Amino acid sequence: MTVGTNSAPGVATAAEERFRDAPEPPAAAADGLCGVPPQAVDSARARGAGPAARPVRTDRTAPAAPGTGFGPSPGYAVDPDCLPDGLVVADDTGRVVCFNAAAARITALAPEQALGAPIERALPLEDLEGRRWWALTDPYGGLATRRGQPERNLLLPGGREVLVSASYIRTHPTGPVRRLVVTLRGTEARRRTERSHAELIATVAHELRSPLTSVKGFTATLLAKWERFTDDQKRLMLETVDADANRVTRLITELLDISRIDSGRLEVRRQPVDIATAVGRHVQALTANGQAPERFLVSISRPLPDLWADPDKIDQILGNLLENAVRHGEGTVTIGVSPHEKGTAVTVSDEGPGIPEESMARVFTRFWRGSKRGGTGLGLYIVKGIVEAHGGTITVGRGPGGGAEFRFILPVSAPAYLTQ
């Protein structure tokens, strides 16, 4: 068997195209047919294989790759056991002639048990309603124009889910099926993605419930008993409503940022930014909200290079890092701004307990929290996405005072009107 280096579905599609133009093979050679994707042929030609680099037809007397019943073609083919997905190939009689290592791992069936067995016995698949999949699809019967089955969730014996797709290889568009190529994939990666989405939804629902409940409660109380409250009481309640509304707005902004970062659509509108002034503005905002001025130490090393960046995004980075240092750290919060060989470097460190070494690799992932002092665990993930959207880098380590130290570098760049 000759199999290309791409995934199994590509093997099936390429093979189908090749069989349309190929003459009817001799019966002795038909047992060993399997297509090679164009990428493999091009790769072989690049290595000097020349015009001879083409799908090889072998019979069962050829040296076989372990567990497959197919002989590898030297120069450009790979063992099917090297494929990351499960690959199962049945001949024109419906008997399995290829069963690679990934298929054996996914199905928990040894290749020697599957080879030569009917496809419905080697892969006794059922749909989610308990119906036998091979009886429903009938690959070797039915419409002669069918080319395969799209990927779907099916069940193996024992109820284990697996993602299955199939391709029907014919010698010509309406001819009989000469090869049935089936690919198998585990559902673990999809399950992880689904769990991540579910966790995001649960976190958002939890974070939204508290401020919205507060807003609803205070507004309903004010509407029902407006005359009973003094002006000071009304002001306090309205300030609380305003703060909770701002909290909801921030959460929605975070969700939109995550969506743009994940899809690669985060836009950066570069303008001249005075990073030293931006740092001073954030420190003043924190002291106005009750933090002691002596808790902050700002160090600016001049001259600083010109910084072209998105000012709103820079404010978002500084706000997240300083808020984390104040909330989760202790002692003095030091903010350093200095020129760097690649642009401008900004460091934010505190004197708290710091981040354990085993957790540093997870700091910039979703939902990571250094403590249980509130927050969604999305801030640092967004910070990393914004810094990288600017072409910069961000790292975390241990500061001179023993606490966490975040350092991001923004490179020298051009304004937006010169890059669009």
N, C-alpha and C positions, 0 to 999 in steps of 0.2 A: 504493500500500500504506500502511496506517496501522499503526504499531507503537508500543506503549507504551514507557515509559522503564524498565520492569523487564527482567530477563533473558529470554532467548528461551523457556525452558521455561514461564515464566508467561504469555507471549504465547500459546503453544499451548494451554494449559489454559483460559485465559479465552476464546479464540476458539472452542474446542470447546463451551463452555457456551452461548455466544451463538448458535452455529449450530443448536443443538437447537431453540431457540424461533423461529428465523427462518424465514420462508417460503422456498420454493424460488426461488433467484434466476434472473433471465433468463440465457439462455446468454451474451449479450454481456457481462453484468456479471460472470459467474462467474470469468472469468480473473483478476480483480483482487482477490479476496476475501482478507482477512486480519483476524483479530480484534484488538481493542484491549483490554488488561486493564482491569479496573474502576478501578485506581488512576489510570489516565490520564483516564478519564471524570470521576472525582471531582475531579481536579486541574483539568480544564477547567471544570467547573461552579464551582469556587472562584474561577476567574479571570473568571467572568461569562459563560461560554459558554451557560449555561442548558440547557434540554432538548435543544437541537440538538446538544449535545456527545455524539455517539454514533459507533460505527464507521461509516466511510464506505466505500461500495462504488464502486469506480472501474473503468473499462475501460482498455484499453491506449492509448486516445487521450488520456488525461489526462496532464498534465505528469509525467514520471517522475523519481524520485530517481536520482542517478547510480549506475549499476551494479546497479539493483534491478528495473527494469521496473514500479515502483509509483509512483504520485503521492502526495506528502505532503499530508495534510489540514491546513490552517492552524489554529493555535490550540492544539492539544494533542498532535499526533503528532510523532514525530522520525524522521529518516532512519535506516533500518536500519543504515547504516554507522556510526552512533553507538553501537550496541550493543557491549558488551565481548566478548560471545561470538559465535562464528560462527553465522549464521542462514541456513538453506537451506530454501526452500519450493517444493514441487512441486504442480502442479495435479492435476485428477482423471484426467488421462491419464499422470501420472508424469513430466511434463516440468518442468524447473526454471523458476520464474518469479521467484524472488528469491534472490540470492546476494550477501551483504553483504561489506564490506571485511574483517571479521575472518575470515570463511570463506575468502576469497581468500588471506589471510595464512597461515592454518593449512594449507590444502591446496596452496599455491603454484600455484593455478590462477586465471587472470584471469576476472573476472565475465563478460566477453563470450564466453568459451569455454564457460562453464557454462550461461548463460541459454538456454533453449530445448532443451537437451540432456536426454536421459533421465536420471533421478536415478541409476541404476546406472552410467552412464558419467561423469557429473559427479562422483560420489562412489563410486569403486570400492573399497568397504570390504570388509575380510576380518576374520574373527575370529582369535583367537590360534592357532587350529589350521589356519589357511589356507583356511577355507571362506568362500565368498562370502556376505556378510551379507544382501544384498537377496534372494537366492534362499532363504535360511533364514527370513527374517521375512515375506516376501511381503505388503507393506503393503496392496495393493489386492485381495488374495484372502484365503482362509482365513476364520476366524471373523469374523462381522460385529459381534461384541460387543467386539472388541479396541479399546483406546483409545490404545495406543502401546507404546513399548519403553523400559525403564528405562535409566539411564546405565550404560555399560560401556566397557571398553577395546577399541578396534578398531584395525586397521592400515590406513594409507594406502599407496599404492604406494611402494616403497622401504623399507618396514618401519617407518615413523614411526608412533608410537602417538598416538591421539587419543581423547578422551572424547566419546562420542556418545549422545544420547538423541533419541527421536522421539515425536511425538504425531500421532494420526490424527483429523482433524477431519471429522465427518459432519454432514449436515443433520438427522438424527434418530438415535437410539441404534443402530439396526441398518441404517442406510442406507449407501450407498456412500461411500467416502472421497473427500471433495471437496478436501481439502488435506492434504498430508503436510508437517509442520513438523519440521525436524531442527536440533538445536543441536550445535555443536562447541566443545570446549574443549581447549586444550593441556594436557599433563601436567606442565609444568615445576614448577608450584606443588606438586603432589602429590609429585613427585620430590624437591623440596627438603625437604618434610616427612619423607619416608621416609629421606632421608640424615641428617636431624637425629636421627631415632629410632635409626637404625643407629649413629650416632656416640655417642649416649647409652648404648646397650647396650654398645658396645665399651669406652667409658670405664669404665662400671660393672664390667664383667667384669675389666678390667685392674686397677682399684683394689681389687676384692675378692680377686683371686687372691693378691696378695702377703701380706696379713695372714692369710688363711685357710691359706696354705701354712706360714706361721710357726707358727700355732696348732697345726696338725696335726703339724708336725715336733717341736715341743717337748713336746706332750702324749704323743706316741708314744714319744719318748725317755724321758720320765719314767716312763711305765708299764713300759717294758721294762727300765730300768736304775736304778730308784729307789734301790736300796741303794748304788750306786756314787758317788752325788753327795753332797757336803756340804750342810749346811743353807743356807749362803750361795749355793751354786750353784742349789739348788732354788728359793730365793727369787728369784734373778735371772731364772730361766727362767719362773717363774709371773708375775712382774711384766711380762715381755715378752708373755706370753700375754694378760694383762689389758689391756695397752696396745693390742695388736692387736685384741682384741675391742671395745674402745672405738672404735677406728678404723672397724671394720665397722658398729657401731651409728650412728656419725655419718654414714656414707655412706648408710645406709638412711634415716635421718632426712632427709637432704638430698633423696633421691629422693621421699619422701612429700611434702615441702614443695613440690617442683617440680610434682608432680601436682596438689596443692591450688591452687597459684598459677595454673597453666595452666587449670584448670577453674573458677576463681573460688570455690573452697570453703575458702580459708584462713580459719580462725576466729580472732578476736581476743577474748580474755577480759580486759576492762579492769579493772584494779585500781590502787590508788595505788602509784606507783613513785617511789622516791627515786633519780633518775638519777645524782646525785653519788656516792651510796654504791655504786651498781652499777659506776660507772667505777673507783672505788677497789678494789672487790673483784676486778675483772679485772686491774688492774695488780699487785695482790698475788699473784694466781695466776701471772702471767708471771714475776715476780721469784722466786717459789718454785721455778719450773721452770728457773732458771739465768740469767735475764736480769738485767743490772745495774740496780739501783734508780735510779741517776742517769740512765739512758737515758730515763726517762719524766718528763714535765712536765705536771702536771694544773693547769688553771686553771678555777676555778668563779666565775662572776659571780652574786652573790646580790642580791636575793631571786629565786628561781626560781618560776615559776607551778606550780600543782598539775598533776601529770602523771598521767593515767589511761591506762594502757596494759597490754599483756600482758607481765608481767615475764619470762617465759621467752623471748618473742620479742625483747624488748629485750636480754637477755643474748646471744641469738644474733647480733643486729646488732653489738653491741660486740665480741663474741668474734671475729667475722669481720674487722671493720675493724682491730682491734688486731693480730690474727695476721698480716694482710696487711702492715701497717706494719712489724712486726718481721721478717717473713720476706723481704719484697721491698724494704723501705726501708733506710736507713742513718741514723746519727746519732741525734739526740734525737727521740723520738716525743711530740708535743704533743697533749694532749686538752683541748679547750675546751668548757665547758658554759655557756650564757648564755641569758637570756630573749630572746624574739623576739616581734615584733608578732603572730605567728600562734600562738605557743606556746613551745616549748623548742628551741633549736638546739644541736647537738653537732657538733664539728669534730675530726677525727683527721688529723694531718699528720705527715710525716717529712722527713728531709733527704737522701733518696736521689736517684737520677737522675730520678725522676718518670715520668710517663706521656707518651709522645709525643703531640703535638697530633692527629695523624691517627688515633690509637687511642682517643681519649677517647670517641668516639661509640659504641664497641663494648665499653666497660668493663663495662656491666651486661648484656651478652648471655651466653648459655650458652657455656661452654668457653673464654671469653677468659682468657688467662693473661699476666700482665705479664712473667713470666720463666719459666725452666725449673726453678724451685726447688720442684717438687712441687705438689700440689693438683689438684683435679678441674676447676677453672675454673667451678664452679657457685656458689661462695659469694656473689659480688657480685650475681649474678642473683637469688638467694634474698633477700639483703639488700634489694634494691630492691622485691621483691614484698612483703616484710613491712612496709617503711616505707609503701608505698602502701596496704596493707591497713589501716593506722592512719590513713589520710587525709593522710599527710605526703608530703614530697618529699626526694629525695637528689640531690646533684650532685657532680661531681668536677672538680678543677682543679689548679693548681700552688700549693703552699704557700709561705710566706715563706722557708723554707729551701731552696727549689728542688725539693723532693720532691712526692709526690702528696698532695692534700688532699681528703678526703671530708667532706661536710657534709650532715647530714640534719636536717630540721625536723619535729617532732611537734606537731600542733595541739592546742589545748585541746579536751577532749572530755568526755563524760559516762561514768560507770561503766556496767558491763555490765548491771546490773539495771534501769537506767533506759532502756536502748536496746533491750531485748528485749520 
